Amino acid sequence: MSRTTWRASALALILATVAACSSSASSGATQADVGTVTLHIGDQAGTGAEALLTAAGLIDKLPFKVSWSDFTSGPPLLQAMAAGSVDVGGVGNSPPVFAAAGGDRIALVSALQSGPRGTALLVPKGSSIGSVADLRGKRIAVAQGSASDYHLLTVLNKAGIGVHDVTLVYLQPAEGLAALTSGHVDAWDIWSPFLEQAEGQYGATALVNGSGYGSPYSFQVASRAALADPAKAAAIKDYLALIAQAHAWVNKHLAVWASVWAKASGLPLSIMRQAATDDYATAVPLTPAVIGSEQQVSDAFTKAGLIPVHVNFADFTDTELGS
């Protein structure tokens, strides 16, 4: 080997070693940063993220500390996010619309696509209402700003019924169930596992489910403040990857998921078996088509006069973390 060749080889080896050390140090710093993070995660019975990770055996794989907070639905979860007490959480398609319209600094960071049976418009046992057309002039319970709010809007629109042709009674899930079973409302638009509870325990029946109505997408949403923190952003990226893994595992182990979800929700196992079957979801990329679907949700609420402004959802999306 010539002296020139030897020098070139030695220099290349030195540079490679320095690069490797630099890369290792950088990776170690990132891991250390994530390890010191406490991520504040919003959860709800309709998503069951903590239970989902537990069922899939991934709850101990989170490389950061977690502070879990439980909410009755997506809107109060995002209200807590706006107040700075939640960094990331799973919600349906409508809560981000209302949060964005209110000027909250949030971003969609990942998406799930669900089957059509996880949302339904219910009528109580013995109801004389036999079709959506019969709802004109009736009282309908729904959680304001929830995915069911949009589902109901599409159901009414398709039947040629305006939101002012019915009386919307805005109630959280437990209140909605009580109103339906006591006769205070004529119908209730709701999601899993509450719809399975109403059917299984109280004999409610579905006029329609999600087939041809609503939107199949739900989202993990993060606060812009959390995303601006590099360590928290890295932790959120790890969290999204594990949530996607958990859904993939759960979709192949519904019986196990139903058992864990039943314990987390306090609902009977028989109810949760049906809910697990109805409410399956798969992680999907946050593509322009998915963002466009959320734009349609937002535009529908604007057109109906239920939000006062137009929202451009390209401004409320971060596609980097879920990729």
N, C-alpha and C positions, 0 to 999 in steps of 0.2 A: 504494500500500500504506500503511495507517495505521501510526502509530508502534507501537501495541499489537500489530498483526499482525506487524510487522517484529521486534519484541522476541521474540515467541513463536517465530517462525521461527528467529531467531538462537539462542535458547536450545535449541530442539530440535536444531539442527545441532551445537551444542557438546556436548550430551549424547550424541548419536549418535557423535561423534568420540571422546569419552572412552570410551564403551562399546566402540567398535571397537579402540581402543588397548589397553584393559584386556584384551579378549578375545584380541588378538594376543599381548600379553605373557604372558598365562596359557598360551596354546597353545605359545608358544615355550619357556616354562619347562618345560612337560610334555615337549616333545620333547627339551630339553636333559637333563632328568632321565632319560628313557629311554635317551638316547645314552650316558650314563655308567654304565648298568647292565650288569653281567655276569650273565646268566641261566644258571644251572646246569641243563642239560636232560638227563634220563635217556633213553636210547635202547636199543633191543634189536632183534635180527634179525627178530623177529616183527612189529615196527612200522616200523622203518627210517625214522624221522622225518628224519634228516639226509639220507639218500639220497633220500627222497621230495621234500624241498625242493630238492635238487640237480637231480633229474630235471625238476621243474616250472620250473626257472629262477628259483626264489624264494630260494635260500640267501643271495644277496647283498642281498636286500630286508629282511632282519632289521635293524631300526633300533637294535640294541643288540649288545653283545658276548655271545658264547656260549661256554660251557665244556661240551662234550659228554662224557658218560660212557656207556659201553656195558655192558649187563647181559644175562645169559643168559635172563632172564624177568622178569615183573612183580614177583613177591615180593621178590627182592633189590633191585630198583629202589626199591620203597617202603621197604625197610629203610634204604637209603641216604638217602632223603628224611627218614625219622624221625631219622636221625643228623645231619641238617642239611647234607648235601653235595649234595642235589638239590632244586631249586625246583619243577620241573614235569616230567612225563613221561607217556608213553602206556602203558597197561596194559589187560589184559582185564577181564572183569567180576568175577572172584573176588579178585584181589589187594587191591582196596580193602576188601572184606569182612573179610579177615583183619587188615589194617592197622587198620581201625576197631575191630574186636573187641579188638585189642591196645592200644587207647587212643591210637593215633597221631593227631596233629593234622593231618589231611589234609582235602581237599575235592575232590569231583568238580567240574570246571569246564567240561567240554564232552564231547560224546558222538559216537560214530561208530556207524553201523549197517552190519553186514557181511552178506554172503551166507552160505549154509549150508555151502559147500564148504571153508571155511578151517579147519575142525576135523574130526578123524576119530578113530575107534577102530580101530587097525590090528592085524592079526595077521601074523606073518612068513610068508614064502614057504614053501609046503608044509604049512602048519598044518592040523590036522584040525578046528579050530574053525570051524564054519560059521554060527553064529548067536550072538547075545548070550546066549541061554539056556545055551550051552555054557561060559560063563565061570565058572559057579559052581565054587568051589574052586580057581580059577586065580590066577596071579600077574599083576598088571596094573601096568605102570609109568605114572606120571603125575607132573608137577611139582606139588608140594604148593602149594595156594593159588593156582594158575593158573586161567585160563579153562577149560583142559582138565579140571581137577579138578571143576569144576561140570558140564561136559559129561558126564564119566564118571558122576557122581552121578545125573544125570537118566536116562542110559542104563540104569544098574543099577536105579533105582527103577521105571522103566517095565516092566522085565522081571521085577519082583518079587524082585530080588536085593539083599540088604542089603550095606552096606559090610563087614560082618563075615563075609559069605559068600564073600568073595574076599580075597586078600592084596594090599594096596596097597603098591607099592614106589615110594617117592618119589625121583624122579630128575630132574635138569635135562636139557634136550633132548639134548645130546651123549651123556650117560650113558644116556639112555633108548634112543637109537638103537643103541648098542653092546649094551645088554641084550637088545633085541629080536632083533637079528641074530645074537647068540651063543647064543640059546636060554635065557638066564637068566630071562626073563619070557615069558608066553604072549601078552600083548597090550600095546599101548601107546596111550594117548590123547594126541594131540599136535596142534599147529596148524601153519599154513603159516609158513615154507617147508619145515619139517622133515618134514611128512607127505609132501610131493611128493618130497623127497629119498629117504625110505624106500621109496616106491612106485617111483620112477624108477630108483634105483640098486640097490635091494636086493630088489625084487619083492614088497614088503609089499602087502597088500590091506586095504581098509576094510570092516569089518562094518557100520558106520553112519557118516554124517557129521553135520552140524549140522541136517539137516532133521528137525524135530520134537523136537530135543534142545538143551540148553544155552540160551544167551541170545545174541541177535544184536548186543548192544551191547558196545562197548569205550569207554574213557574217557581223557581227559587229566586227570591228577590233580595238584593243587598243594598245597604245604605251607601251612599256616595262617600260618607265620612269613613266607613270601614274600608272601602275600596281604595281610598287615598292613603291608607296606612299599609306600607308594603308587607309587613309581617301578617297583618290581618287578611290582606288580599291573598297571600300565599296559603293561609289557613283555610280561607273560603274555597280556594281552588281544590285543596285536599278534601274538604268536606263534600263538595259537589261530586268528586270522583267516587267517593265512598257511597254517597246516596245513589248514584247511578248503578254501582255494583249491587247495592242492597235490593234495588228494584228488580234487577236481572235475576238475583237469587230467589227473591220472594215469589216471582212469577212462576218458578218451577217448584216451589214448596209452599203452596197456598195453605195447607192444613197447619203447618207450623206457624206461619204468619197469622192465621186466624186465632190460634191459641194465644200467642203473645199479644196480639192486638186486643183480644178480649180482656186480658188482664189489665192492659193499659187503659182501656176505655171504660171498664166496669160493666160492659154489656155482655149478655149471655153468649156462650160459644156458638150456639146454633145460629144466632143472628150474625155473628162475626164471620162464620163460614160463608154465609151468603154474601156478606159485604166484601170479603176478600175475593170472591169470585167475580162480583160485579165491578169492583173498583181497581182492577189491575191497571198498571201504568208502566210505560217504558221510556227511558231517557232518550231524547232525540236532540240533534244539534239545533242550536238557536239560529236557524237559517233565515234568510230574507222572507221566505214563505211563512214561517212561524211568526216572525215579527209582523208581517203583513196581516196575518190572521188576528193578532192582537190589535192592530190598527183598526180592523173592521169592528171589533168589539167596542173600541173607544168611539168610533164614528157613529155607531148605532145608539150609544147612550147620548151623544151630543145631539143627534137628530131627534131623539125622543124628548129632548129637553131635560134629561136627568142629570147631565153635567153641563155647565155653562160655557165651556171653552173647547176649542179643538186642541187635541194633544197629538204631537208628532212623536210616535213611539221609537223612532230611530234615535231620539235624544234621551231615551230612558232605557237603553240597552247597552250591555257590555258583553261582547261575544268572546272575549279573550279567556276568561276563566274556565268556561265549560268546554273548551276545545281540547 
